Amino acid sequence: MKKKYSSKIFPVHEFILENFEKKISLNQLAFLSGFSTFHFHRIFKELQGESIANHLKRLRLEKAAFELK
């Protein structure tokens, strides 16, 4: 499954890394990938090991921790 969907998820991951400080909706990300929101969320969680919401929270917390340090 990873090889099959990685090429569709990679641009979405790049978009997230560039825009994680802004409000990003699941619909936006699903649209970028070309999948339905349900299918995209399932695939993203399988590939990344965490949900979209948790992924965004982690990125934001890591940035905040870096800035505090």
mmCIF file of the N, C-alpha and C atoms, coordinates in Angstrom:
data_MODEL
# 
_entry.id   MODEL 
# 
loop_
_atom_site.group_PDB 
_atom_site.id 
_atom_site.type_symbol 
_atom_site.label_atom_id 
_atom_site.label_alt_id 
_atom_site.label_comp_id 
_atom_site.label_asym_id 
_atom_site.label_entity_id 
_atom_site.label_seq_id 
_atom_site.pdbx_PDB_ins_code 
_atom_site.Cartn_x 
_atom_site.Cartn_y 
_atom_site.Cartn_z 
_atom_site.occupancy 
_atom_site.B_iso_or_equiv 
_atom_site.pdbx_formal_charge 
_atom_site.auth_seq_id 
_atom_site.auth_comp_id 
_atom_site.auth_asym_id 
_atom_site.auth_atom_id 
_atom_site.pdbx_PDB_model_num 
ATOM 1   N N  . MET A 1 1  ? 0.813   -1.195 0.000  1.00 0.00 ? 1  MET A N  1 
ATOM 2   C CA . MET A 1 1  ? 0.000   0.000  0.000  1.00 0.00 ? 1  MET A CA 1 
ATOM 3   C C  . MET A 1 1  ? 0.858   1.262  0.000  1.00 0.00 ? 1  MET A C  1 
ATOM 4   N N  . LYS A 1 2  ? 1.987   1.219  0.686  1.00 0.00 ? 2  LYS A N  1 
ATOM 5   C CA . LYS A 1 2  ? 2.807   2.423  0.806  1.00 0.00 ? 2  LYS A CA 1 
ATOM 6   C C  . LYS A 1 2  ? 3.281   2.940  -0.545 1.00 0.00 ? 2  LYS A C  1 
ATOM 7   N N  . LYS A 1 3  ? 3.796   2.068  -1.387 1.00 0.00 ? 3  LYS A N  1 
ATOM 8   C CA . LYS A 1 3  ? 4.296   2.511  -2.682 1.00 0.00 ? 3  LYS A CA 1 
ATOM 9   C C  . LYS A 1 3  ? 3.180   3.026  -3.574 1.00 0.00 ? 3  LYS A C  1 
ATOM 10  N N  . LYS A 1 4  ? 2.032   2.397  -3.464 1.00 0.00 ? 4  LYS A N  1 
ATOM 11  C CA . LYS A 1 4  ? 0.890   2.741  -4.319 1.00 0.00 ? 4  LYS A CA 1 
ATOM 12  C C  . LYS A 1 4  ? 0.402   4.173  -4.059 1.00 0.00 ? 4  LYS A C  1 
ATOM 13  N N  . TYR A 1 5  ? 0.390   4.595  -2.804 1.00 0.00 ? 5  TYR A N  1 
ATOM 14  C CA . TYR A 1 5  ? -0.176  5.894  -2.446 1.00 0.00 ? 5  TYR A CA 1 
ATOM 15  C C  . TYR A 1 5  ? 0.850   6.960  -2.083 1.00 0.00 ? 5  TYR A C  1 
ATOM 16  N N  . SER A 1 6  ? 2.082   6.603  -1.899 1.00 0.00 ? 6  SER A N  1 
ATOM 17  C CA . SER A 1 6  ? 3.092   7.571  -1.470 1.00 0.00 ? 6  SER A CA 1 
ATOM 18  C C  . SER A 1 6  ? 3.223   8.750  -2.419 1.00 0.00 ? 6  SER A C  1 
ATOM 19  N N  . SER A 1 7  ? 3.143   8.501  -3.712 1.00 0.00 ? 7  SER A N  1 
ATOM 20  C CA . SER A 1 7  ? 3.309   9.589  -4.684 1.00 0.00 ? 7  SER A CA 1 
ATOM 21  C C  . SER A 1 7  ? 2.155   10.585 -4.621 1.00 0.00 ? 7  SER A C  1 
ATOM 22  N N  . LYS A 1 8  ? 0.982   10.144 -4.195 1.00 0.00 ? 8  LYS A N  1 
ATOM 23  C CA . LYS A 1 8  ? -0.160  11.053 -4.066 1.00 0.00 ? 8  LYS A CA 1 
ATOM 24  C C  . LYS A 1 8  ? -0.134  11.800 -2.735 1.00 0.00 ? 8  LYS A C  1 
ATOM 25  N N  . ILE A 1 9  ? 0.448   11.195 -1.719 1.00 0.00 ? 9  ILE A N  1 
ATOM 26  C CA . ILE A 1 9  ? 0.485   11.803 -0.392 1.00 0.00 ? 9  ILE A CA 1 
ATOM 27  C C  . ILE A 1 9  ? 1.679   12.748 -0.243 1.00 0.00 ? 9  ILE A C  1 
ATOM 28  N N  . PHE A 1 10 ? 2.764   12.506 -0.962 1.00 0.00 ? 10 PHE A N  1 
ATOM 29  C CA . PHE A 1 10 ? 3.968   13.343 -0.823 1.00 0.00 ? 10 PHE A CA 1 
ATOM 30  C C  . PHE A 1 10 ? 3.682   14.830 -1.061 1.00 0.00 ? 10 PHE A C  1 
ATOM 31  N N  . PRO A 1 11 ? 2.981   15.222 -2.142 1.00 0.00 ? 11 PRO A N  1 
ATOM 32  C CA . PRO A 1 11 ? 2.700   16.654 -2.325 1.00 0.00 ? 11 PRO A CA 1 
ATOM 33  C C  . PRO A 1 11 ? 1.855   17.242 -1.195 1.00 0.00 ? 11 PRO A C  1 
ATOM 34  N N  . VAL A 1 12 ? 0.978   16.441 -0.645 1.00 0.00 ? 12 VAL A N  1 
ATOM 35  C CA . VAL A 1 12 ? 0.157   16.893 0.478  1.00 0.00 ? 12 VAL A CA 1 
ATOM 36  C C  . VAL A 1 12 ? 1.042   17.121 1.699  1.00 0.00 ? 12 VAL A C  1 
ATOM 37  N N  . HIS A 1 13 ? 1.968   16.219 1.927  1.00 0.00 ? 13 HIS A N  1 
ATOM 38  C CA . HIS A 1 13 ? 2.877   16.369 3.068  1.00 0.00 ? 13 HIS A CA 1 
ATOM 39  C C  . HIS A 1 13 ? 3.731   17.624 2.908  1.00 0.00 ? 13 HIS A C  1 
ATOM 40  N N  . GLU A 1 14 ? 4.185   17.898 1.709  1.00 0.00 ? 14 GLU A N  1 
ATOM 41  C CA . GLU A 1 14 ? 4.950   19.118 1.446  1.00 0.00 ? 14 GLU A CA 1 
ATOM 42  C C  . GLU A 1 14 ? 4.091   20.358 1.718  1.00 0.00 ? 14 GLU A C  1 
ATOM 43  N N  . PHE A 1 15 ? 2.835   20.320 1.287  1.00 0.00 ? 15 PHE A N  1 
ATOM 44  C CA . PHE A 1 15 ? 1.908   21.428 1.541  1.00 0.00 ? 15 PHE A CA 1 
ATOM 45  C C  . PHE A 1 15 ? 1.739   21.642 3.039  1.00 0.00 ? 15 PHE A C  1 
ATOM 46  N N  . ILE A 1 16 ? 1.602   20.571 3.782  1.00 0.00 ? 16 ILE A N  1 
ATOM 47  C CA . ILE A 1 16 ? 1.450   20.664 5.236  1.00 0.00 ? 16 ILE A CA 1 
ATOM 48  C C  . ILE A 1 16 ? 2.682   21.310 5.856  1.00 0.00 ? 16 ILE A C  1 
ATOM 49  N N  . LEU A 1 17 ? 3.861   20.884 5.445  1.00 0.00 ? 17 LEU A N  1 
ATOM 50  C CA . LEU A 1 17 ? 5.090   21.438 6.017  1.00 0.00 ? 17 LEU A CA 1 
ATOM 51  C C  . LEU A 1 17 ? 5.241   22.927 5.723  1.00 0.00 ? 17 LEU A C  1 
ATOM 52  N N  . GLU A 1 18 ? 4.743   23.372 4.585  1.00 0.00 ? 18 GLU A N  1 
ATOM 53  C CA . GLU A 1 18 ? 4.838   24.785 4.227  1.00 0.00 ? 18 GLU A CA 1 
ATOM 54  C C  . GLU A 1 18 ? 3.753   25.632 4.887  1.00 0.00 ? 18 GLU A C  1 
ATOM 55  N N  . ASN A 1 19 ? 2.640   25.018 5.279  1.00 0.00 ? 19 ASN A N  1 
ATOM 56  C CA . ASN A 1 19 ? 1.484   25.783 5.742  1.00 0.00 ? 19 ASN A CA 1 
ATOM 57  C C  . ASN A 1 19 ? 0.931   25.350 7.093  1.00 0.00 ? 19 ASN A C  1 
ATOM 58  N N  . PHE A 1 20 ? 1.681   24.595 7.885  1.00 0.00 ? 20 PHE A N  1 
ATOM 59  C CA . PHE A 1 20 ? 1.117   24.052 9.125  1.00 0.00 ? 20 PHE A CA 1 
ATOM 60  C C  . PHE A 1 20 ? 0.756   25.119 10.147 1.00 0.00 ? 20 PHE A C  1 
ATOM 61  N N  . GLU A 1 21 ? 1.290   26.313 10.001 1.00 0.00 ? 21 GLU A N  1 
ATOM 62  C CA . GLU A 1 21 ? 0.960   27.381 10.941 1.00 0.00 ? 21 GLU A CA 1 
ATOM 63  C C  . GLU A 1 21 ? -0.412  27.976 10.656 1.00 0.00 ? 21 GLU A C  1 
ATOM 64  N N  . LYS A 1 22 ? -0.918  27.761 9.455  1.00 0.00 ? 22 LYS A N  1 
ATOM 65  C CA . LYS A 1 22 ? -2.230  28.270 9.065  1.00 0.00 ? 22 LYS A CA 1 
ATOM 66  C C  . LYS A 1 22 ? -3.283  27.206 9.339  1.00 0.00 ? 22 LYS A C  1 
ATOM 67  N N  . LYS A 1 23 ? -4.535  27.612 9.214  1.00 0.00 ? 23 LYS A N  1 
ATOM 68  C CA . LYS A 1 23 ? -5.627  26.666 9.362  1.00 0.00 ? 23 LYS A CA 1 
ATOM 69  C C  . LYS A 1 23 ? -5.720  25.838 8.081  1.00 0.00 ? 23 LYS A C  1 
ATOM 70  N N  . ILE A 1 24 ? -5.634  24.531 8.230  1.00 0.00 ? 24 ILE A N  1 
ATOM 71  C CA . ILE A 1 24 ? -5.701  23.614 7.096  1.00 0.00 ? 24 ILE A CA 1 
ATOM 72  C C  . ILE A 1 24 ? -6.851  22.654 7.352  1.00 0.00 ? 24 ILE A C  1 
ATOM 73  N N  . SER A 1 25 ? -7.726  22.507 6.371  1.00 0.00 ? 25 SER A N  1 
ATOM 74  C CA . SER A 1 25 ? -8.856  21.593 6.550  1.00 0.00 ? 25 SER A CA 1 
ATOM 75  C C  . SER A 1 25 ? -8.561  20.245 5.893  1.00 0.00 ? 25 SER A C  1 
ATOM 76  N N  . LEU A 1 26 ? -9.217  19.245 6.398  1.00 0.00 ? 26 LEU A N  1 
ATOM 77  C CA . LEU A 1 26 ? -9.107  17.915 5.816  1.00 0.00 ? 26 LEU A CA 1 
ATOM 78  C C  . LEU A 1 26 ? -9.580  17.930 4.365  1.00 0.00 ? 26 LEU A C  1 
ATOM 79  N N  . ASN A 1 27 ? -10.606 18.726 4.076  1.00 0.00 ? 27 ASN A N  1 
ATOM 80  C CA . ASN A 1 27 ? -11.107 18.829 2.706  1.00 0.00 ? 27 ASN A CA 1 
ATOM 81  C C  . ASN A 1 27 ? -10.044 19.370 1.756  1.00 0.00 ? 27 ASN A C  1 
ATOM 82  N N  . GLN A 1 28 ? -9.284  20.366 2.190  1.00 0.00 ? 28 GLN A N  1 
ATOM 83  C CA . GLN A 1 28 ? -8.203  20.917 1.360  1.00 0.00 ? 28 GLN A CA 1 
ATOM 84  C C  . GLN A 1 28 ? -7.185  19.835 1.024  1.00 0.00 ? 28 GLN A C  1 
ATOM 85  N N  . LEU A 1 29 ? -6.774  19.108 2.028  1.00 0.00 ? 29 LEU A N  1 
ATOM 86  C CA . LEU A 1 29 ? -5.744  18.094 1.839  1.00 0.00 ? 29 LEU A CA 1 
ATOM 87  C C  . LEU A 1 29 ? -6.241  16.948 0.978  1.00 0.00 ? 29 LEU A C  1 
ATOM 88  N N  . ALA A 1 30 ? -7.477  16.549 1.193  1.00 0.00 ? 30 ALA A N  1 
ATOM 89  C CA . ALA A 1 30 ? -8.051  15.482 0.375  1.00 0.00 ? 30 ALA A CA 1 
ATOM 90  C C  . ALA A 1 30 ? -8.150  15.925 -1.075 1.00 0.00 ? 30 ALA A C  1 
ATOM 91  N N  . PHE A 1 31 ? -8.527  17.179 -1.297 1.00 0.00 ? 31 PHE A N  1 
ATOM 92  C CA . PHE A 1 31 ? -8.616  17.704 -2.656 1.00 0.00 ? 31 PHE A CA 1 
ATOM 93  C C  . PHE A 1 31 ? -7.247  17.670 -3.335 1.00 0.00 ? 31 PHE A C  1 
ATOM 94  N N  . LEU A 1 32 ? -6.208  18.054 -2.614 1.00 0.00 ? 32 LEU A N  1 
ATOM 95  C CA . LEU A 1 32 ? -4.848  18.032 -3.172 1.00 0.00 ? 32 LEU A CA 1 
ATOM 96  C C  . LEU A 1 32 ? -4.413  16.623 -3.566 1.00 0.00 ? 32 LEU A C  1 
ATOM 97  N N  . SER A 1 33 ? -4.864  15.648 -2.813 1.00 0.00 ? 33 SER A N  1 
ATOM 98  C CA . SER A 1 33 ? -4.465  14.274 -3.083 1.00 0.00 ? 33 SER A CA 1 
ATOM 99  C C  . SER A 1 33 ? -5.321  13.617 -4.163 1.00 0.00 ? 33 SER A C  1 
ATOM 100 N N  . GLY A 1 34 ? -6.527  14.140 -4.361 1.00 0.00 ? 34 GLY A N  1 
ATOM 101 C CA . GLY A 1 34 ? -7.428  13.543 -5.332 1.00 0.00 ? 34 GLY A CA 1 
ATOM 102 C C  . GLY A 1 34 ? -8.280  12.418 -4.768 1.00 0.00 ? 34 GLY A C  1 
ATOM 103 N N  . PHE A 1 35 ? -8.278  12.259 -3.456 1.00 0.00 ? 35 PHE A N  1 
ATOM 104 C CA . PHE A 1 35 ? -9.070  11.232 -2.799 1.00 0.00 ? 35 PHE A CA 1 
ATOM 105 C C  . PHE A 1 35 ? -10.244 11.875 -2.067 1.00 0.00 ? 35 PHE A C  1 
ATOM 106 N N  . SER A 1 36 ? -11.226 11.062 -1.706 1.00 0.00 ? 36 SER A N  1 
ATOM 107 C CA . SER A 1 36 ? -12.288 11.549 -0.832 1.00 0.00 ? 36 SER A CA 1 
ATOM 108 C C  . SER A 1 36 ? -11.681 11.796 0.544  1.00 0.00 ? 36 SER A C  1 
ATOM 109 N N  . THR A 1 37 ? -12.381 12.577 1.364  1.00 0.00 ? 37 THR A N  1 
ATOM 110 C CA . THR A 1 37 ? -11.836 12.884 2.692  1.00 0.00 ? 37 THR A CA 1 
ATOM 111 C C  . THR A 1 37 ? -11.652 11.613 3.519  1.00 0.00 ? 37 THR A C  1 
ATOM 112 N N  . PHE A 1 38 ? -12.623 10.720 3.453  1.00 0.00 ? 38 PHE A N  1 
ATOM 113 C CA . PHE A 1 38 ? -12.531 9.468  4.206  1.00 0.00 ? 38 PHE A CA 1 
ATOM 114 C C  . PHE A 1 38 ? -11.336 8.640  3.745  1.00 0.00 ? 38 PHE A C  1 
ATOM 115 N N  . HIS A 1 39 ? -11.210 8.460  2.441  1.00 0.00 ? 39 HIS A N  1 
ATOM 116 C CA . HIS A 1 39 ? -10.133 7.637  1.897  1.00 0.00 ? 39 HIS A CA 1 
ATOM 117 C C  . HIS A 1 39 ? -8.771  8.282  2.178  1.00 0.00 ? 39 HIS A C  1 
ATOM 118 N N  . PHE A 1 40 ? -8.692  9.602  2.004  1.00 0.00 ? 40 PHE A N  1 
ATOM 119 C CA . PHE A 1 40 ? -7.436  10.302 2.261  1.00 0.00 ? 40 PHE A CA 1 
ATOM 120 C C  . PHE A 1 40 ? -7.011  10.151 3.714  1.00 0.00 ? 40 PHE A C  1 
ATOM 121 N N  . HIS A 1 41 ? -7.944  10.363 4.640  1.00 0.00 ? 41 HIS A N  1 
ATOM 122 C CA . HIS A 1 41 ? -7.600  10.278 6.057  1.00 0.00 ? 41 HIS A CA 1 
ATOM 123 C C  . HIS A 1 41 ? -7.086  8.884  6.408  1.00 0.00 ? 41 HIS A C  1 
ATOM 124 N N  . ARG A 1 42 ? -7.743  7.876  5.875  1.00 0.00 ? 42 ARG A N  1 
ATOM 125 C CA . ARG A 1 42 ? -7.340  6.491  6.138  1.00 0.00 ? 42 ARG A CA 1 
ATOM 126 C C  . ARG A 1 42 ? -5.935  6.223  5.590  1.00 0.00 ? 42 ARG A C  1 
ATOM 127 N N  . ILE A 1 43 ? -5.666  6.669  4.379  1.00 0.00 ? 43 ILE A N  1 
ATOM 128 C CA . ILE A 1 43 ? -4.359  6.451  3.748  1.00 0.00 ? 43 ILE A CA 1 
ATOM 129 C C  . ILE A 1 43 ? -3.274  7.224  4.490  1.00 0.00 ? 43 ILE A C  1 
ATOM 130 N N  . PHE A 1 44 ? -3.546  8.499  4.820  1.00 0.00 ? 44 PHE A N  1 
ATOM 131 C CA . PHE A 1 44 ? -2.557  9.319  5.517  1.00 0.00 ? 44 PHE A CA 1 
ATOM 132 C C  . PHE A 1 44 ? -2.181  8.690  6.851  1.00 0.00 ? 44 PHE A C  1 
ATOM 133 N N  . LYS A 1 45 ? -3.181  8.252  7.586  1.00 0.00 ? 45 LYS A N  1 
ATOM 134 C CA . LYS A 1 45 ? -2.917  7.647  8.899  1.00 0.00 ? 45 LYS A CA 1 
ATOM 135 C C  . LYS A 1 45 ? -2.088  6.373  8.751  1.00 0.00 ? 45 LYS A C  1 
ATOM 136 N N  . GLU A 1 46 ? -2.374  5.587  7.732  1.00 0.00 ? 46 GLU A N  1 
ATOM 137 C CA . GLU A 1 46 ? -1.615  4.356  7.488  1.00 0.00 ? 46 GLU A CA 1 
ATOM 138 C C  . GLU A 1 46 ? -0.152  4.668  7.143  1.00 0.00 ? 46 GLU A C  1 
ATOM 139 N N  . LEU A 1 47 ? 0.063   5.669  6.305  1.00 0.00 ? 47 LEU A N  1 
ATOM 140 C CA . LEU A 1 47 ? 1.423   5.996  5.867  1.00 0.00 ? 47 LEU A CA 1 
ATOM 141 C C  . LEU A 1 47 ? 2.225   6.750  6.929  1.00 0.00 ? 47 LEU A C  1 
ATOM 142 N N  . GLN A 1 48 ? 1.587   7.692  7.622  1.00 0.00 ? 48 GLN A N  1 
ATOM 143 C CA . GLN A 1 48 ? 2.292   8.536  8.588  1.00 0.00 ? 48 GLN A CA 1 
ATOM 144 C C  . GLN A 1 48 ? 2.283   7.970  10.006 1.00 0.00 ? 48 GLN A C  1 
ATOM 145 N N  . GLY A 1 49 ? 1.344   7.098  10.284 1.00 0.00 ? 49 GLY A N  1 
ATOM 146 C CA . GLY A 1 49 ? 1.268   6.534  11.629 1.00 0.00 ? 49 GLY A CA 1 
ATOM 147 C C  . GLY A 1 49 ? 0.537   7.410  12.618 1.00 0.00 ? 49 GLY A C  1 
ATOM 148 N N  . GLU A 1 50 ? -0.076  8.492  12.143 1.00 0.00 ? 50 GLU A N  1 
ATOM 149 C CA . GLU A 1 50 ? -0.854  9.377  12.997 1.00 0.00 ? 50 GLU A CA 1 
ATOM 150 C C  . GLU A 1 50 ? -1.902  10.088 12.150 1.00 0.00 ? 50 GLU A C  1 
ATOM 151 N N  . SER A 1 51 ? -2.951  10.551 12.802 1.00 0.00 ? 51 SER A N  1 
ATOM 152 C CA . SER A 1 51 ? -4.013  11.236 12.079 1.00 0.00 ? 51 SER A CA 1 
ATOM 153 C C  . SER A 1 51 ? -3.540  12.615 11.627 1.00 0.00 ? 51 SER A C  1 
ATOM 154 N N  . ILE A 1 52 ? -4.306  13.229 10.743 1.00 0.00 ? 52 ILE A N  1 
ATOM 155 C CA . ILE A 1 52 ? -3.985  14.576 10.270 1.00 0.00 ? 52 ILE A CA 1 
ATOM 156 C C  . ILE A 1 52 ? -3.931  15.543 11.447 1.00 0.00 ? 52 ILE A C  1 
ATOM 157 N N  . ALA A 1 53 ? -4.956  15.498 12.292 1.00 0.00 ? 53 ALA A N  1 
ATOM 158 C CA . ALA A 1 53 ? -5.015  16.419 13.436 1.00 0.00 ? 53 ALA A CA 1 
ATOM 159 C C  . ALA A 1 53 ? -3.795  16.251 14.346 1.00 0.00 ? 53 ALA A C  1 
ATOM 160 N N  . ASN A 1 54 ? -3.445  15.023 14.662 1.00 0.00 ? 54 ASN A N  1 
ATOM 161 C CA . ASN A 1 54 ? -2.277  14.779 15.515 1.00 0.00 ? 54 ASN A CA 1 
ATOM 162 C C  . ASN A 1 54 ? -0.988  15.193 14.828 1.00 0.00 ? 54 ASN A C  1 
ATOM 163 N N  . HIS A 1 55 ? -0.904  14.989 13.534 1.00 0.00 ? 55 HIS A N  1 
ATOM 164 C CA . HIS A 1 55 ? 0.288   15.383 12.780 1.00 0.00 ? 55 HIS A CA 1 
ATOM 165 C C  . HIS A 1 55 ? 0.472   16.899 12.839 1.00 0.00 ? 55 HIS A C  1 
ATOM 166 N N  . LEU A 1 56 ? -0.617  17.643 12.601 1.00 0.00 ? 56 LEU A N  1 
ATOM 167 C CA . LEU A 1 56 ? -0.540  19.108 12.662 1.00 0.00 ? 56 LEU A CA 1 
ATOM 168 C C  . LEU A 1 56 ? -0.204  19.596 14.072 1.00 0.00 ? 56 LEU A C  1 
ATOM 169 N N  . LYS A 1 57 ? -0.818  18.993 15.091 1.00 0.00 ? 57 LYS A N  1 
ATOM 170 C CA . LYS A 1 57 ? -0.510  19.372 16.474 1.00 0.00 ? 57 LYS A CA 1 
ATOM 171 C C  . LYS A 1 57 ? 0.958   19.139 16.794 1.00 0.00 ? 57 LYS A C  1 
ATOM 172 N N  . ARG A 1 58 ? 1.474   17.984 16.360 1.00 0.00 ? 58 ARG A N  1 
ATOM 173 C CA . ARG A 1 58 ? 2.868   17.665 16.640 1.00 0.00 ? 58 ARG A CA 1 
ATOM 174 C C  . ARG A 1 58 ? 3.808   18.670 15.967 1.00 0.00 ? 58 ARG A C  1 
ATOM 175 N N  . LEU A 1 59 ? 3.546   18.992 14.706 1.00 0.00 ? 59 LEU A N  1 
ATOM 176 C CA . LEU A 1 59 ? 4.386   19.959 14.004 1.00 0.00 ? 59 LEU A CA 1 
ATOM 177 C C  . LEU A 1 59 ? 4.361   21.316 14.688 1.00 0.00 ? 59 LEU A C  1 
ATOM 178 N N  . ARG A 1 60 ? 3.182   21.744 15.099 1.00 0.00 ? 60 ARG A N  1 
ATOM 179 C CA . ARG A 1 60 ? 3.050   23.046 15.770 1.00 0.00 ? 60 ARG A CA 1 
ATOM 180 C C  . ARG A 1 60 ? 3.746   23.050 17.127 1.00 0.00 ? 60 ARG A C  1 
ATOM 181 N N  . LEU A 1 61 ? 3.618   21.949 17.875 1.00 0.00 ? 61 LEU A N  1 
ATOM 182 C CA . LEU A 1 61 ? 4.283   21.861 19.179 1.00 0.00 ? 61 LEU A CA 1 
ATOM 183 C C  . LEU A 1 61 ? 5.802   21.802 19.026 1.00 0.00 ? 61 LEU A C  1 
ATOM 184 N N  . GLU A 1 62 ? 6.283   21.089 18.023 1.00 0.00 ? 62 GLU A N  1 
ATOM 185 C CA . GLU A 1 62 ? 7.721   21.019 17.785 1.00 0.00 ? 62 GLU A CA 1 
ATOM 186 C C  . GLU A 1 62 ? 8.280   22.391 17.447 1.00 0.00 ? 62 GLU A C  1 
ATOM 187 N N  . LYS A 1 63 ? 7.553   23.162 16.643 1.00 0.00 ? 63 LYS A N  1 
ATOM 188 C CA . LYS A 1 63 ? 7.998   24.517 16.295 1.00 0.00 ? 63 LYS A CA 1 
ATOM 189 C C  . LYS A 1 63 ? 8.019   25.400 17.528 1.00 0.00 ? 63 LYS A C  1 
ATOM 190 N N  . ALA A 1 64 ? 6.967   25.312 18.344 1.00 0.00 ? 64 ALA A N  1 
ATOM 191 C CA . ALA A 1 64 ? 6.902   26.120 19.561 1.00 0.00 ? 64 ALA A CA 1 
ATOM 192 C C  . ALA A 1 64 ? 8.034   25.757 20.521 1.00 0.00 ? 64 ALA A C  1 
ATOM 193 N N  . ALA A 1 65 ? 8.292   24.479 20.662 1.00 0.00 ? 65 ALA A N  1 
ATOM 194 C CA . ALA A 1 65 ? 9.387   24.041 21.547 1.00 0.00 ? 65 ALA A CA 1 
ATOM 195 C C  . ALA A 1 65 ? 10.725  24.549 21.031 1.00 0.00 ? 65 ALA A C  1 
ATOM 196 N N  . PHE A 1 66 ? 10.915  24.504 19.728 1.00 0.00 ? 66 PHE A N  1 
ATOM 197 C CA . PHE A 1 66 ? 12.154  24.996 19.135 1.00 0.00 ? 66 PHE A CA 1 
ATOM 198 C C  . PHE A 1 66 ? 12.317  26.494 19.400 1.00 0.00 ? 66 PHE A C  1 
ATOM 199 N N  . GLU A 1 67 ? 11.226  27.245 19.245 1.00 0.00 ? 67 GLU A N  1 
ATOM 200 C CA . GLU A 1 67 ? 11.294  28.682 19.460 1.00 0.00 ? 67 GLU A CA 1 
ATOM 201 C C  . GLU A 1 67 ? 11.538  29.016 20.926 1.00 0.00 ? 67 GLU A C  1 
ATOM 202 N N  . LEU A 1 68 ? 10.992  28.227 21.851 1.00 0.00 ? 68 LEU A N  1 
ATOM 203 C CA . LEU A 1 68 ? 11.237  28.454 23.266 1.00 0.00 ? 68 LEU A CA 1 
ATOM 204 C C  . LEU A 1 68 ? 12.675  28.147 23.656 1.00 0.00 ? 68 LEU A C  1 
ATOM 205 N N  . LYS A 1 69 ? 13.229  27.160 23.012 1.00 0.00 ? 69 LYS A N  1 
ATOM 206 C CA . LYS A 1 69 ? 14.593  26.755 23.313 1.00 0.00 ? 69 LYS A CA 1 
ATOM 207 C C  . LYS A 1 69 ? 15.546  27.830 22.866 1.00 0.00 ? 69 LYS A C  1 
# 
